[in-house]
Amino acid sequence: MVNRHTALKIRKTHRYLGLFLGIQFLFWTISGLYFSWTNIDEIHGDQFKNLDYQPKAFNSLISPSEMDVPDGIKTIELRDIDNAPYYWINKEQLYNALDGMPKSSITQDEALYIAKNHMKSGLEVESVEQITETGKHHEYREKLLPAYVISYKTDEALKAYVSVSDGKFQTVRHRSWRWFDFLWMTHTMDYEGRDNFNTLVLRAFSLLGLITVLSGFLLWFTSSPSIRKIFKNRKSKV
């Protein structure tokens, strides 16, 4: 068995590590409970989306080979923008799929049309604004900008995002998602951008957490009357 001085050091180490890591342990526990008790589809906002939406079919489209596209066509997608077909080519430019004319951006009314297709009916629009930049903690971070933000009159502070340059419905954000996002930040400990699961802070706290648990086991081992009795009996037999 370890001597009294060593046992005291283990006890102090365990106590101070527990005090230092306690708040983060609490965050990990709360966020873990929230993640396990929530429906991820609801966090994604599926309850607000028109999941039965099917893209509109168009006829008499111009052949992509007939279009004047600099550097040729590498990728192409078809968009329905206010009942008109558009090609999104090379992930950088919209072209009218009937006459081949380029389109620099979509209008606010066109964004509302796109959002209406992807959102459930009955939602009332409260406001529409355009954003050109976002911070590392913004709910629309790392997605195509500029974008229209369509806010709805709901208790969930519901917002839909449609990118301006390609006319694509990007995502939905609401109060439960924002709570999830905040708790995800505390869980990953990426207080810089929220989405990095390999931060040095997380690695350090995980290692210190392991040491705390191991010191707890060692503390039990060194202070357990049963263990002491076993060692005492062994010494008496020797």
Secondary structure, DSSP 8 states (H G I E B T S, - for coil): ---HHHHHHHHHHHHHHHHHHHHHHHHHHHHHHHHHHS-HHHHTTGGGB-TT-------S---GGGS--TT--S-EEEEEETTEEEEEETTTEEEETTT--EE----HHHHHHHHHHHB-TT--EEEEEEE----TT-TTTTS-SSEEEEEESSTT--EEEEETTT--EEEEE-HHHHHHHHHHHHHHT-TTTS--S--HHHHHHHHHHHHHHHHHHHHHHHH-HHHHHHHHHHHHH-
